[in-house]
């Protein structure tokens, strides 16, 4: 019981921190913003930034460059690597999932759904970062669903990981 209470407290603090940072991110603008374009006809991506990219920007952009493909392929190892042990996903209607629950949900997704991302923006604050973007699910039977999201990332043991994701419907 105490463990669940601790998890809830950590999730709540992470959510509040994420919302506070997200609401102020436009005014802070101390870090760079990196735009993620759509691949060209040969499938190549070129990243541009309105401010020179730091190593942290490049590392985070690389994680998110791989993210949609990993979700499409149901690549559990990718999510085990990039999500922290205490990861929490805040979804619709106040629903939240732990990393284990998120990965289990991933395994059950339609294997014919293709995921893509756009409008990626990265802001780094030391060993923390706010990453925002839009995910689009394209269904094999036709149609799409698209939603914006905001992630709180942390650098631990020399590598970036996602601490929480809030899907904004």
Buried (B, 14 or more C-beta within 10 A) or exposed (E): EEEEEEBEEBBEEBBEBBBEBBEEBEEEEEBBBBBBEEEEEEEEEEBEBEEEBBEBBEBBBEBBBBBBBBBBEBBEEBBEEBBBEBBBBBBEEEEBBBBEBBBEEBEEEEEEBBBBBBEBBBBBBEEBBBBBBBBBBBEEEEEEEEBEBBBBBBBEEEEBBBBBBBBEE
